[in-house]
Amino acid sequence: MTNLFISLFIKLFFLLTPFFVLSVFLSMTEHMTKTEQRRVAIRTTLSVTVISLILYFAGNPIFSTLGITLDGFRIGAGSLLFLSAVSLVGGNRSSHDVAPDVDFAVVPLAIPITVGPASIGTLLILGAELGGATERIVGAAALVCSCLCVGILLRSSRVLKRVLGSVGLSIMTKITGLVLSAMAAQIVFTGVKSFLG
């Protein structure tokens, strides 16, 4: 179970595209004081955690209600995740405009920047494919830990900006994209193999 936890934690951490989120967070909070930045980081982390857990546990009910097979959804979500990875590697993924009457810690920082369409699909798949109750609990724990790690990055944003700089953040974002592309390929191959088998 320890190996499962570590494996899921690493996958989920990269799925949340932490370094891209950090770049957007810094650009959206550059006018704020350190205390205000930390408050936004906490609200974003809580929002991401709640949204992710809801999606994680909603997989099976959604698939059964809509009559979608897990393998069919794997192929679709894997393709979407691959497009997201390509945009990260190419540096073409853009931030979102902020509506004046909306808490930007929730929209757009939590969703759709941190938990985007590709992440939503992958979380639904992950929650549906983990079998027993123990595995699902381990998966949920790994998900919560990955969300908290993203929150720690956001809380330490000023320090990380000084250490990494914009070039360092860009490099880490591209590495995240490469990892996501490998995950996407694995999800699609698993879906195709099961679908044809």
Helices and strands as residue ranges (DSSP letters): H 2-15, H 18-28, H 34-66, H 70-90, I 105-114, H 117-129, H 133-155, H 157-196
